[in-house]
Amino acid sequence: MTTTEGRRELTVGMGAGGLATADMVLNIGPQHPATHGVLRLRIVVDGERIVSAEPIVGYMHRGAEKLFEVRDYRQIIVLANRHDWLSAFSSELGVVLGVERMLGMEVPERAVWARTLLAELNRVLNHLMFLGSYPLELGAITPIFYAFREREELQAVMEEASGGRMHYMFNRVGGLKEDLPAGWLDRVAYAVQAVRGRLPDLEALIVGNEILEARTRGVGIVTPETIAAYGVSGPIARAAGVDMDLRRDEPYLAYGELFADSGPGRVVTRTAGDCLARLEVLLEQVHVSLDLAEACLDRLRTLPQGPVNVKLPKVLKVPEGDLYTATENPLGFNGYYLVSRGEKTPWRLKLRSASFNNVAVLAEVLPGNLIADMVAILGSMFFVVGDVDK
Amino acid sequence: MTEEAKKPGAIGIPGILKGLATTARTMAKPTHTAEYPHAQPHLPPRSRGVIALLEENCTSCMLCARECPDWCIYIDSHKETIPATTPGGRERQRNVLDRFAIDFSLCMYCGICIEVCPFDALHWSPEFEYSELDIRDLLHEKDRLGQWMPTVPPPSALDEHSAEAAEIGATTRPGRLVRTTPARPAPTRATPSGQEPPPASGQEPPPPTASEPAPEPGE
């Protein structure tokens, strides 16, 4: 339950002593303009106030984990970049990192830095999407046009390298599918510069906007205890002061160097834990990710000539054993628990996706709030329904 | 909310005015959107639009159909016997492709078929305007897949730091054993990385360059 002092009193013209109200069950979704995707919320309301809320998931369940078991490690990437379609690159990364670790495979340095660069660009793309769509849910139509202009800039370079705009399919076990195109680094640098230069436009629409602040400040406060209880991660956890980022805490790829003391990486945190803090974390993470992308670009320019992948056997088998690989996806922890029995397909590949936990916490956060705030809270949980339902 | 509410009315909305100023500034600038059907998008060569088939290169080896994650490639073929060209020569058998179809209503555009094709019969083309009113028309048969071939762009040049192409490495490497059949590439290459033997599909092993990370035509 949220703290009662966070409740704002609702004064509706009512007769003396008020009306005798009966609790009403209200279904939000599975088809609802305020939810992106088919998330269903069954909320019990007393008047305008939410008494209890229950997210009902599974409308988009595609059985990804079961499908993993009958696909080899290249085919798994096809599925792995689809559960969270806004963090496709980071999700494919988890699969290949796990396989590489189990094989004890050394990935060429250029591939490591290129992957880091692409993962950070993917993070910016993801965050820009939510920076556009969240105000949209609150009734501000304009920011999404600005967010999508920047997204287009970055998507163009992502498409040039990988061939895909959403489902990149650019990771392979041992590196990347193919080398970067000539002159691509310059175009990425230009795109990053352009996005950084125009980001103040988007910020002008969001930061300090009185209407947006009125809708979000102090609304939907998540406490660090709730975050620990529900396994919430990513920007939502950091907005509540939970200083936790796998890029710094359990470095993978080149993050160990980037998040070192003198590196450009830093973990963005807020303490308020409300909707506004979550949005602010997202906005600042865009800046950090652009910094990281530029650091990766500088490094890629200076690295000696070399391959971006290693030669794989025709049939790739992972030795027997199990391993949990977690990555810091744009929306939070994304983990793959890979159990192999030495076959060319995993025996089991458990997927821990960020959005599932981030949505589960709604049952704690929503009660006590007004229906009008429900949309603000729901949108600020920054989830992808495909990532919830897998 | 409370702090903001304390500010005086119309003058106390600088945040909204700031946003409006941005909108006004953007309004004065030229638009960054393009009107699609009139202005065609510029797509990079790697763009995954549609899969083109170069039928002559296909040996109906079925690798693409087997590797496809959702089995949307249909291949029918039969064997034909070619009579001996010289008296006393041997008859030869070859696969003849009867049907090659990709169901684009199922295709996930992952590109694995193109990656595994040992003979470069499949290529990506950035063309994307092939939507249909009937989902069944998204099943492209081999003649339709072949029509995409002229739209396949040459592959983009690689980054200056990329590893040198396998062909260049092969020419600069010290000489190997004498080749017995100079017209064809040797069946297996003595690569230091320990390449596994070719798949036991009764097919000719791939030419050495096909599985390299080097520039592949049409990729």
Interface residues (C-beta under 8 A of the other chain):
Chain A: R71 R74 Q75 I77 V78 L79 R82 R110 T142 Y146 R149 A156 E159 E160 A161 S162 G163 G164 H167 M169 K177 E178 D179 L180 P181 A182 G183 W184 L185 D201 A204 L205 V207 G208 N209 E210 I211 L212 E213 A214 R217 G218 L300 R301 L303 P304 Q305 G306 P307 V308 N309 K311 P313 K314 V315
Chain B: M1 E4 A5 K7 G12 I13 P14 G15 I16 K18 G19 A21 T22 T23 R25 T26 H32 L43 P44 R46 S47 R48 E67 P69 M108 Y109 C110 G111 I112 E115 W124 S156 A157 L158 D159 E160 H161 S162 A163 E164 T191 S193 Q195 E196 P198 P199 P213 E216 E219
